[in-house]
Amino acid sequence: MKLLLEELHARGHNLTVIRTSRSWRISVQTSSASASRARGVCSECRATWSDHHEPGNSCRCFAQRGYRGSRRCLCQDAPEEITEEIAGVFAKMPQKVIWKHKGDRPSTLGNNTLIVNWMPQKDLLGHPQTKVFVAHGGTNGVQEAFYYGVPVLGIPLFFNQYDNLIRLQERGAGKIIQLADVNGHSFEQGLKEVIHQESYRQNIQRLSRLHRDQPITPMEKAVFWVEYVMRHKGSRHLPTEAYKMPWYSYYCLDVLFILLSVVTVLLLSIVAVFRFLCRRRQRKIKTKES
């Protein structure tokens, strides 16, 4: 959204963004896409890349969505020994590591690892020295890694994360380590495999080229549609007809009522048939006894 507003301001539009509970609204005062190009990393991350960088030793960043604290309280209870083992693996790597981590500082943390509470993930993934992305498999992170062509070592936690990562793994662009299998050995082996097997990078960069090959860039498309709405005074023909639906139709209560009515009629019909058969049988029995 910030990049889109900067582009619109550069084109001479003076806009105000209003965020509601359901959507973003752009208000035009006067007038005359998700993934985009990386704009550069923060000074702290840039220092991590450049510090002690020796010629011939390619510096590689591991941008990790810290699996401790990455999803509020659900992940803050990760075993401390696992965090220590992961930090120990990072310490043994010859590359530089930028790790998004919340919690106590691991005692095995190496000098090559920078721990941050927040990092410009998109800009880091777009940096040419980034070689692998350790992530939990969230939709935004996977899409950004896919766009910038960075192979992924995934540790899925819940929801749709495993589904996102399995799609990359099936295409040879990433590798999955199950949460129950995470330890120092498995993490180190997976990390080395994704880094040193060139097929991972080749596959995801091929997919990235296919994804980027579009007639216009996502930014140009977003700018076009914003200007389209401004040119046509709000484009009242575009909003969905769902806004005009009554509340009972919006929540499908009318459909639910019809289904319940059908089920009720069927049940009553079955009960009526059984009662009729039972009464007929009783009459036959009384007729025989008399």
C-alpha beads as a LAMMPS data file, in Angstrom:
LAMMPS data file: protein, C-alpha beads

290 atoms
288 bonds

1 atom types
1 bond types

-500.0 500.0 xlo xhi
-500.0 500.0 ylo yhi
-500.0 500.0 zlo zhi

Masses

1 110.0

Atoms # bond

1 1 1 0.000 0.000 0.000
2 1 1 2.852 2.409 0.816
3 1 1 4.548 1.810 -2.534
4 1 1 1.228 2.243 -4.353
5 1 1 0.621 5.589 -2.630
6 1 1 4.154 6.752 -3.436
7 1 1 3.592 5.901 -7.099
8 1 1 0.235 7.694 -7.157
9 1 1 1.739 10.780 -5.475
10 1 1 4.532 10.737 -8.051
11 1 1 1.846 10.872 -10.765
12 1 1 0.359 14.014 -9.238
13 1 1 -2.499 12.554 -7.184
14 1 1 -3.091 13.854 -3.664
15 1 1 -4.721 10.969 -1.812
16 1 1 -5.843 10.062 1.684
17 1 1 -6.124 6.410 2.763
18 1 1 -8.905 5.410 5.135
19 1 1 -8.792 1.920 6.597
20 1 1 -12.136 0.438 7.635
21 1 1 -12.793 -2.828 9.420
22 1 1 -13.255 -4.652 6.115
23 1 1 -11.231 -2.840 3.477
24 1 1 -8.981 0.045 2.460
25 1 1 -10.534 3.181 0.980
26 1 1 -8.625 5.784 -0.999
27 1 1 -10.094 9.270 -0.822
28 1 1 -9.131 11.712 -3.574
29 1 1 -8.519 15.267 -2.365
30 1 1 -7.277 16.746 -5.614
31 1 1 -6.005 15.082 -8.713
32 1 1 -4.121 16.470 -11.698
33 1 1 0.271 -5.002 -5.978
34 1 1 1.680 -6.967 -3.255
35 1 1 5.108 -8.018 -4.470
36 1 1 7.271 -5.294 -5.943
37 1 1 10.883 -4.466 -6.376
38 1 1 13.051 -4.422 -3.272
39 1 1 14.091 -0.956 -2.159
40 1 1 17.109 -1.840 -0.076
41 1 1 17.646 -3.208 3.394
42 1 1 17.876 -1.375 6.715
43 1 1 21.238 -0.078 7.905
44 1 1 21.553 -2.755 10.628
45 1 1 20.957 -5.581 8.145
46 1 1 23.253 -3.922 5.599
47 1 1 26.009 -3.808 8.213
48 1 1 25.543 -7.519 8.854
49 1 1 26.071 -8.212 5.177
50 1 1 29.071 -5.972 4.710
51 1 1 30.859 -6.593 8.030
52 1 1 33.883 -8.890 7.641
53 1 1 32.850 -9.736 4.090
54 1 1 35.787 -11.382 2.394
55 1 1 36.267 -11.550 -1.379
56 1 1 35.333 -14.932 -2.800
57 1 1 33.210 -15.891 0.209
58 1 1 29.673 -15.150 -0.878
59 1 1 27.676 -13.755 2.009
60 1 1 24.276 -15.377 2.389
61 1 1 21.376 -14.267 4.534
62 1 1 18.924 -16.630 6.184
63 1 1 15.791 -14.595 6.766
64 1 1 13.850 -16.639 9.257
65 1 1 10.385 -16.084 10.563
66 1 1 11.325 -17.046 14.075
67 1 1 9.353 -20.096 14.918
68 1 1 9.402 -18.967 18.454
69 1 1 7.155 -15.965 18.730
70 1 1 6.223 -15.762 15.067
71 1 1 2.570 -16.466 15.789
72 1 1 1.959 -14.812 19.130
73 1 1 1.463 -17.136 22.106
74 1 1 0.929 -20.256 19.999
75 1 1 4.617 -20.481 19.179
76 1 1 6.236 -18.846 22.164
77 1 1 6.314 -22.155 24.036
78 1 1 8.755 -23.819 21.636
79 1 1 11.266 -25.924 23.566
80 1 1 14.309 -23.915 24.551
81 1 1 16.641 -26.727 23.551
82 1 1 15.340 -26.554 19.961
83 1 1 16.053 -22.842 19.823
84 1 1 19.546 -23.472 21.203
85 1 1 20.182 -26.150 18.571
86 1 1 18.987 -23.918 15.743
87 1 1 21.233 -21.083 16.980
88 1 1 24.127 -23.540 17.186
89 1 1 23.558 -24.608 13.575
90 1 1 23.530 -20.979 12.463
91 1 1 26.767 -20.357 14.376
92 1 1 28.540 -23.131 12.445
93 1 1 27.525 -21.714 9.067
94 1 1 30.144 -19.658 7.186
95 1 1 27.407 -17.301 5.980
96 1 1 25.781 -14.371 7.755
97 1 1 22.339 -14.921 9.285
98 1 1 19.512 -12.469 9.971
99 1 1 17.040 -14.128 12.342
100 1 1 13.662 -12.782 13.359
101 1 1 13.391 -14.116 16.891
102 1 1 11.442 -13.123 19.995
103 1 1 12.411 -14.494 23.355
104 1 1 15.556 -15.095 25.337
105 1 1 18.835 -14.793 23.493
106 1 1 20.185 -18.311 22.824
107 1 1 23.472 -19.066 24.555
108 1 1 24.780 -20.822 21.418
109 1 1 24.286 -17.765 19.216
110 1 1 27.250 -17.082 16.954
111 1 1 28.840 -13.803 15.912
112 1 1 27.529 -14.313 12.385
113 1 1 23.877 -14.112 13.498
114 1 1 21.879 -10.915 13.884
115 1 1 18.681 -11.247 15.939
116 1 1 15.946 -8.712 15.221
117 1 1 12.357 -8.227 16.372
118 1 1 11.366 -6.973 12.945
119 1 1 13.015 -6.988 9.565
120 1 1 12.141 -5.736 6.068
121 1 1 11.386 -9.258 4.842
122 1 1 10.506 -8.288 1.287
123 1 1 13.636 -6.185 0.870
124 1 1 15.824 -8.955 2.300
125 1 1 14.333 -11.527 -0.071
126 1 1 14.929 -9.155 -2.971
127 1 1 18.604 -8.707 -2.076
128 1 1 20.918 -10.568 -4.502
129 1 1 22.978 -12.056 -1.645
130 1 1 20.013 -13.827 -0.056
131 1 1 20.388 -17.547 -0.716
132 1 1 17.735 -19.286 1.391
133 1 1 14.647 -18.368 3.386
134 1 1 13.790 -20.348 6.539
135 1 1 10.070 -19.813 7.099
136 1 1 6.936 -21.271 8.642
137 1 1 5.150 -21.189 5.268
138 1 1 2.734 -18.280 5.618
139 1 1 1.055 -17.161 2.417
140 1 1 2.764 -13.759 2.215
141 1 1 6.227 -15.128 2.919
142 1 1 5.883 -17.921 0.367
143 1 1 4.578 -15.524 -2.285
144 1 1 7.443 -13.093 -1.686
145 1 1 10.056 -15.883 -1.809
146 1 1 8.408 -17.182 -4.979
147 1 1 8.454 -13.725 -6.572
148 1 1 12.112 -13.022 -5.777
149 1 1 13.316 -16.556 -6.566
150 1 1 14.661 -17.537 -3.128
151 1 1 14.464 -21.249 -2.161
152 1 1 12.614 -22.026 1.067
153 1 1 13.360 -24.314 3.993
154 1 1 9.951 -24.614 5.595
155 1 1 8.831 -25.613 9.095
156 1 1 5.011 -25.548 8.876
157 1 1 3.090 -24.960 12.087
158 1 1 -0.629 -24.897 11.346
159 1 1 -3.472 -23.740 9.074
160 1 1 -2.517 -23.542 5.371
161 1 1 1.247 -23.424 5.881
162 1 1 1.907 -27.070 5.052
163 1 1 -0.201 -26.778 1.894
164 1 1 1.785 -23.704 0.811
165 1 1 5.121 -25.418 1.392
166 1 1 4.200 -28.761 -0.163
167 1 1 3.472 -26.944 -3.432
168 1 1 7.025 -25.568 -3.428
169 1 1 8.542 -28.907 -2.437
170 1 1 6.721 -30.764 -5.227
171 1 1 8.234 -28.331 -7.716
172 1 1 11.738 -28.710 -6.299
173 1 1 11.829 -25.134 -5.004
174 1 1 11.811 -25.851 -1.285
175 1 1 12.145 -28.447 1.434
176 1 1 9.908 -29.228 4.422
177 1 1 10.978 -30.250 7.921
178 1 1 8.093 -31.337 10.112
179 1 1 7.916 -29.530 13.426
180 1 1 8.091 -32.805 15.355
181 1 1 11.321 -33.703 13.502
182 1 1 13.144 -30.418 14.099
183 1 1 16.477 -30.851 15.850
184 1 1 20.015 -29.691 15.292
185 1 1 20.901 -32.530 12.916
186 1 1 17.780 -32.391 10.714
187 1 1 17.869 -28.604 10.562
188 1 1 21.531 -28.526 9.571
189 1 1 21.070 -31.218 6.928
190 1 1 18.051 -29.449 5.429
191 1 1 19.823 -26.106 5.431
192 1 1 22.905 -27.465 3.684
193 1 1 20.792 -29.338 1.157
194 1 1 18.856 -26.246 0.107
195 1 1 22.009 -24.099 -0.026
196 1 1 24.354 -26.439 -1.859
197 1 1 21.988 -28.207 -4.255
198 1 1 21.732 -25.737 -7.091
199 1 1 18.516 -27.343 -8.336
200 1 1 16.487 -25.614 -5.601
201 1 1 17.564 -22.164 -6.729
202 1 1 17.248 -23.001 -10.410
203 1 1 13.715 -24.333 -9.972
204 1 1 12.372 -21.412 -7.964
205 1 1 14.047 -18.869 -10.225
206 1 1 12.438 -20.565 -13.228
207 1 1 9.062 -20.331 -11.506
208 1 1 9.793 -16.717 -10.625
209 1 1 10.489 -15.875 -14.258
210 1 1 7.212 -17.502 -15.295
211 1 1 5.355 -15.547 -12.620
212 1 1 6.951 -12.212 -13.529
213 1 1 6.366 -12.592 -17.278
214 1 1 3.250 -10.407 -17.508
215 1 1 2.210 -7.652 -19.926
216 1 1 2.343 -5.025 -17.153
217 1 1 3.832 -4.982 -13.680
218 1 1 1.611 -5.434 -10.598
219 1 1 2.303 -1.798 -9.647
220 1 1 1.161 -0.529 -13.052
221 1 1 -1.975 -2.665 -12.790
222 1 1 -2.779 -1.340 -9.313
223 1 1 -2.206 2.267 -10.432
224 1 1 -4.420 1.763 -13.483
225 1 1 -7.380 0.519 -11.445
226 1 1 -7.042 3.260 -8.828
227 1 1 -6.974 5.893 -11.586
228 1 1 -9.854 4.097 -13.334
229 1 1 -12.021 4.456 -10.223
230 1 1 -11.033 8.130 -9.908
231 1 1 -11.781 8.845 -13.586
232 1 1 -15.244 7.331 -13.329
233 1 1 -16.224 9.030 -10.068
234 1 1 -16.133 5.979 -7.850
235 1 1 -17.135 3.414 -10.514
236 1 1 -20.511 2.609 -9.024
237 1 1 -20.914 -0.185 -11.577
238 1 1 -18.081 -2.212 -10.034
239 1 1 -19.226 -2.976 -6.451
240 1 1 -20.709 -6.423 -5.964
241 1 1 -24.472 -6.825 -5.761
242 1 1 -23.983 -8.541 -2.408
243 1 1 -24.080 -5.086 -0.790
244 1 1 -27.731 -4.784 -1.852
245 1 1 -28.784 -8.142 -0.435
246 1 1 -31.014 -8.218 2.654
247 1 1 -29.342 -9.470 5.799
248 1 1 -31.152 -12.822 5.784
249 1 1 -30.006 -13.494 2.214
250 1 1 -26.467 -12.346 2.945
251 1 1 -26.182 -14.901 5.754
252 1 1 -28.043 -17.550 3.679
253 1 1 -30.796 -17.817 6.300
254 1 1 -33.433 -18.171 3.586
255 1 1 -31.563 -21.146 2.127
256 1 1 -31.180 -22.633 5.582
257 1 1 -34.907 -22.180 6.232
258 1 1 -35.810 -23.984 3.000
259 1 1 -33.427 -26.863 3.747
260 1 1 -34.786 -27.216 7.282
261 1 1 -38.320 -27.129 5.917
262 1 1 -37.570 -29.902 3.423
263 1 1 -35.915 -32.038 6.097
264 1 1 -38.827 -31.436 8.473
265 1 1 -41.395 -32.398 5.825
266 1 1 -39.474 -35.579 5.015
267 1 1 -39.225 -36.553 8.679
268 1 1 -42.916 -35.867 9.295
269 1 1 -43.812 -37.859 6.181
270 1 1 -41.763 -40.817 7.371
271 1 1 -43.350 -40.644 10.819
272 1 1 -46.829 -40.433 9.279
273 1 1 -46.164 -43.463 7.073
274 1 1 -44.920 -45.513 10.035
275 1 1 -47.939 -44.525 12.131
276 1 1 -50.256 -45.484 9.288
277 1 1 -48.573 -48.880 8.885
278 1 1 -48.646 -49.528 12.632
279 1 1 -52.362 -48.696 12.870
280 1 1 -53.135 -50.880 9.870
281 1 1 -51.272 -53.773 11.469
282 1 1 -53.124 -53.293 14.748
283 1 1 -56.460 -53.349 12.932
284 1 1 -55.551 -56.603 11.200
285 1 1 -54.594 -58.167 14.519
286 1 1 -57.886 -57.078 16.141
287 1 1 -59.847 -58.431 13.156
288 1 1 -58.183 -61.871 13.483
289 1 1 -58.812 -61.991 17.256
290 1 1 -62.475 -61.180 16.829

Bonds

1 1 1 2
2 1 2 3
3 1 3 4
4 1 4 5
5 1 5 6
6 1 6 7
7 1 7 8
8 1 8 9
9 1 9 10
10 1 10 11
11 1 11 12
12 1 12 13
13 1 13 14
14 1 14 15
15 1 15 16
16 1 16 17
17 1 17 18
18 1 18 19
19 1 19 20
20 1 20 21
21 1 21 22
22 1 22 23
23 1 23 24
24 1 24 25
25 1 25 26
26 1 26 27
27 1 27 28
28 1 28 29
29 1 29 30
30 1 30 31
31 1 31 32
32 1 33 34
33 1 34 35
34 1 35 36
35 1 36 37
36 1 37 38
37 1 38 39
38 1 39 40
39 1 40 41
40 1 41 42
41 1 42 43
42 1 43 44
43 1 44 45
44 1 45 46
45 1 46 47
46 1 47 48
47 1 48 49
48 1 49 50
49 1 50 51
50 1 51 52
51 1 52 53
52 1 53 54
53 1 54 55
54 1 55 56
55 1 56 57
56 1 57 58
57 1 58 59
58 1 59 60
59 1 60 61
60 1 61 62
61 1 62 63
62 1 63 64
63 1 64 65
64 1 65 66
65 1 66 67
66 1 67 68
67 1 68 69
68 1 69 70
69 1 70 71
70 1 71 72
71 1 72 73
72 1 73 74
73 1 74 75
74 1 75 76
75 1 76 77
76 1 77 78
77 1 78 79
78 1 79 80
79 1 80 81
80 1 81 82
81 1 82 83
82 1 83 84
83 1 84 85
84 1 85 86
85 1 86 87
86 1 87 88
87 1 88 89
88 1 89 90
89 1 90 91
90 1 91 92
91 1 92 93
92 1 93 94
93 1 94 95
94 1 95 96
95 1 96 97
96 1 97 98
97 1 98 99
98 1 99 100
99 1 100 101
100 1 101 102
101 1 102 103
102 1 103 104
103 1 104 105
104 1 105 106
105 1 106 107
106 1 107 108
107 1 108 109
108 1 109 110
109 1 110 111
110 1 111 112
111 1 112 113
112 1 113 114
113 1 114 115
114 1 115 116
115 1 116 117
116 1 117 118
117 1 118 119
118 1 119 120
119 1 120 121
120 1 121 122
121 1 122 123
122 1 123 124
123 1 124 125
124 1 125 126
125 1 126 127
126 1 127 128
127 1 128 129
128 1 129 130
129 1 130 131
130 1 131 132
131 1 132 133
132 1 133 134
133 1 134 135
134 1 135 136
135 1 136 137
136 1 137 138
137 1 138 139
138 1 139 140
139 1 140 141
140 1 141 142
141 1 142 143
142 1 143 144
143 1 144 145
144 1 145 146
145 1 146 147
146 1 147 148
147 1 148 149
148 1 149 150
149 1 150 151
150 1 151 152
151 1 152 153
152 1 153 154
153 1 154 155
154 1 155 156
155 1 156 157
156 1 157 158
157 1 158 159
158 1 159 160
159 1 160 161
160 1 161 162
161 1 162 163
162 1 163 164
163 1 164 165
164 1 165 166
165 1 166 167
166 1 167 168
167 1 168 169
168 1 169 170
169 1 170 171
170 1 171 172
171 1 172 173
172 1 173 174
173 1 174 175
174 1 175 176
175 1 176 177
176 1 177 178
177 1 178 179
178 1 179 180
179 1 180 181
180 1 181 182
181 1 182 183
182 1 183 184
183 1 184 185
184 1 185 186
185 1 186 187
186 1 187 188
187 1 188 189
188 1 189 190
189 1 190 191
190 1 191 192
191 1 192 193
192 1 193 194
193 1 194 195
194 1 195 196
195 1 196 197
196 1 197 198
197 1 198 199
198 1 199 200
199 1 200 201
200 1 201 202
201 1 202 203
202 1 203 204
203 1 204 205
204 1 205 206
205 1 206 207
206 1 207 208
207 1 208 209
208 1 209 210
209 1 210 211
210 1 211 212
211 1 212 213
212 1 213 214
213 1 214 215
214 1 215 216
215 1 216 217
216 1 217 218
217 1 218 219
218 1 219 220
219 1 220 221
220 1 221 222
221 1 222 223
222 1 223 224
223 1 224 225
224 1 225 226
225 1 226 227
226 1 227 228
227 1 228 229
228 1 229 230
229 1 230 231
230 1 231 232
231 1 232 233
232 1 233 234
233 1 234 235
234 1 235 236
235 1 236 237
236 1 237 238
237 1 238 239
238 1 239 240
239 1 240 241
240 1 241 242
241 1 242 243
242 1 243 244
243 1 244 245
244 1 245 246
245 1 246 247
246 1 247 248
247 1 248 249
248 1 249 250
249 1 250 251
250 1 251 252
251 1 252 253
252 1 253 254
253 1 254 255
254 1 255 256
255 1 256 257
256 1 257 258
257 1 258 259
258 1 259 260
259 1 260 261
260 1 261 262
261 1 262 263
262 1 263 264
263 1 264 265
264 1 265 266
265 1 266 267
266 1 267 268
267 1 268 269
268 1 269 270
269 1 270 271
270 1 271 272
271 1 272 273
272 1 273 274
273 1 274 275
274 1 275 276
275 1 276 277
276 1 277 278
277 1 278 279
278 1 279 280
279 1 280 281
280 1 281 282
281 1 282 283
282 1 283 284
283 1 284 285
284 1 285 286
285 1 286 287
286 1 287 288
287 1 288 289
288 1 289 290
